[in-house]
Amino acid sequence: MSEEQPNNPLHGVKLVNILDFLVDFYGWKRLGLLIDINCFNSNPSIKSSLKFLRRTQWARDKVEQLYLDTKYDLEK
């Protein structure tokens, strides 16, 4: 189960860490503008957002893509 995934940049990165990074970097308001989902725009919290993102793959995909785009832009 501990196979290496060298081509997966998200391997080993927890969703809570991704969300913490994005909220620290953008803030809830801007994050809600970038990814228009209710858990970012109406009474946002890490707990409610994690619950929604774990159940909703399309939203999680958008969050993960924004994380990758942001993280790799910072490294350039």
C-alpha positions as CSV (number, residue, x, y, z in Angstrom):
1,M,0.0,0.0,0.0
2,S,3.0,2.3,0.4
3,E,3.8,2.3,-3.4
4,E,5.6,5.4,-4.7
5,Q,3.7,7.7,-6.9
6,P,6.4,9.9,-8.5
7,N,4.1,11.4,-11.1
8,N,1.4,12.4,-8.6
9,P,2.2,15.9,-7.2
10,L,-0.6,15.5,-4.6
11,H,0.7,12.2,-3.2
12,G,1.0,12.5,0.6
13,V,-0.7,15.9,0.7
14,K,-3.8,15.9,2.9
15,L,-6.9,17.7,1.8
16,V,-6.9,19.7,5.1
17,N,-3.4,21.0,4.3
18,I,-4.5,22.0,0.8
19,L,-7.5,23.9,2.2
20,D,-5.4,25.5,4.9
21,F,-2.9,26.7,2.4
22,L,-5.5,28.1,0.0
23,V,-7.4,29.9,2.8
24,D,-4.1,31.4,4.2
25,F,-3.1,32.5,0.7
26,Y,-6.4,33.8,-0.8
27,G,-8.7,34.1,2.2
28,W,-12.3,32.9,2.1
29,K,-13.7,35.7,0.1
30,R,-11.3,35.4,-2.8
31,L,-11.4,31.6,-2.6
32,G,-15.2,31.8,-3.0
33,L,-14.7,34.0,-6.1
34,L,-12.2,31.7,-7.7
35,I,-14.2,28.5,-6.9
36,D,-17.9,29.4,-6.6
37,I,-19.1,26.8,-4.2
38,N,-21.4,27.6,-1.3
39,C,-19.1,26.2,1.5
40,F,-16.6,29.0,0.6
41,N,-19.2,31.8,0.3
42,S,-21.8,31.2,3.0
43,N,-20.5,30.8,6.6
44,P,-17.2,29.2,5.5
45,S,-15.2,27.0,7.8
46,I,-12.5,24.4,7.4
47,K,-14.7,21.7,8.9
48,S,-17.8,22.3,6.6
49,S,-15.6,22.7,3.5
50,L,-13.8,19.4,4.2
51,K,-17.1,17.6,4.6
52,F,-18.4,19.0,1.3
53,L,-15.1,18.4,-0.6
54,R,-14.8,14.8,0.6
55,R,-18.3,14.1,-0.8
56,T,-18.1,16.1,-4.0
57,Q,-15.4,15.0,-6.5
58,W,-15.8,17.9,-9.0
59,A,-15.4,20.5,-6.3
60,R,-12.4,18.6,-4.9
61,D,-10.8,18.5,-8.3
62,K,-11.1,22.3,-8.7
63,V,-9.6,22.9,-5.2
64,E,-6.7,20.5,-5.9
65,Q,-6.1,22.2,-9.3
66,L,-6.1,25.6,-7.8
67,Y,-3.6,24.4,-5.1
68,L,-1.3,23.0,-7.8
69,D,-1.5,26.1,-9.9
70,T,-0.8,28.4,-6.9
71,K,1.9,26.2,-5.4
72,Y,3.8,25.8,-8.7
73,D,3.4,29.5,-9.6
74,L,5.1,30.4,-6.3
75,E,8.0,28.1,-7.0
76,K,8.8,29.8,-10.3
